[in-house]
Amino acid sequence: MKLRKVMALSLAGAMAVSLGACGGGGGSESGGDSGSGGGDGSLSVMIWDTYQEPGLTEILNDFTEETGIEAEIQVVTWDDYWTLLSAGAQGGSMPDVFWMHSNEAERYMSNEMLLDLTDRIAESDSIDMSKYPEDITELYTYDGKNYAIPKDVDTIALWYNKTLFDEAGLAYPTADWAWDDLYEAAKALTKDGVYGFGCSATNNQAGYYNLIYDMGGYVINDDKTASGYDDPNTIKAMQYFEKMIQEGIMPSQQTMSESAEDVLLGSGTLAMATQGSWMLSAFKENEYIAQNCDCVELPKDAASGKRVSIYNGLGWAASADFNLQAYLNMMDDMVIRPYSRETVTWENDVNEELKKGWTQEVTMEEACMNAAATMNETLDEENAG
């Protein structure tokens, strides 16, 4: 293993130990020298989130002080991140250490674009893979080999505007709420330019995925060969949102394409929204949200008493300004974010079909059936290959 690769693994390990448990990985190409290290011999680190940069910079400084190895961090937007990483993989100039996501992991692992960390992890005194959720470890394991060190875990919770609840004379949401309770409160809160609840058509992990699994539905089956969008329970969950759309409890999808849930929550025009723990840093810095909002566990399915939080391998630093225990509590009821080798392909296709349901061009049932059909085409091709 070349020296730069040894240093990159050391840095990835140091960052994993400092941060916790999932999502990000370390590694350069599997063959030859790593490509895009700093011109002065320093290690290059690429991430997609500005809110994590200060904390990671501290970790990098500690790493440099301990090892004498310099490291440079680069922050790019989500879309640019994958464009740059893909171009780097093809051109032999990937960063030394970078984040990996379940949407893309198998493609990079199966094409040998990531460094095999298995032996180095086994030899490490500081990395214990048994401490991480098994589902997260599996996201970055291919043919029995480890290609990333888990970074952290994200969960989903319900955010609500305390001021709007107070003005409406309603009690705040609790961990005992069912989804019917959310609906009734959202209906009562919808007035005078305020919407009771919001969920974007593209907000799957932090939005409708959770209710799908709460109600016994699924997005993709266990062996990743078939879509679950045509499952009656999945359709039932999506019809919950359809009802809110039809009754004007949620903003239109056109409005939400211009201003996402976090923006509407921060402007006082949205009373409730489900949001991921990765939003905590942004909410802490939003003066309106910090003063007026808080969070609680997701509602349960009334019939089964089941509560689910979709989780993935990426997360953000938690702030003590809010009731963050809700996110920790949701770790007892987690379902791994649906994925397969071609997640990005079928997820984009599904989003296009479901948007027609969100905008009521077709019924939500029709949208779900069409989503299942297009998703199954991709899964058939994936499994045939």
Buried (B, 14 or more C-beta within 10 A) or exposed (E): EEEBBEBBBBBBBBBBBBBBBBBBBBBBBBEEEBBBBBEEEBBBBBBBBEBBBEBBEEBBEEBBEEBEBBBBBBBBEEEEBBEBBBEBBEEBBBBBBBBBBBBBBBBBBEEBBBBBBBEBBEEBEEBEBEEBBEBBBEBBBBEEBBBBBBBBBBBBBBBBBEBBBEEBEBEEBEBEBBBEBBBBBBBBBBEEEBBBBBBBBBBBBBBBBBBBBBBBBBBBBEEBEBBBBBBEBBBBBBBBBBEBBEEEBBBBBEBBEEBBBBBBBBEBBBBBBBBBBBBBBBBBEBEBBBEBBBBBBBBBBBEEEEBBBBBBBBBBBBBEEBEBEBBEBBBEBBBBBBBBBBBBBBBEBBBBBBBBBBBBEBBBBBBBBBBBBBBBBBBEEBEEE
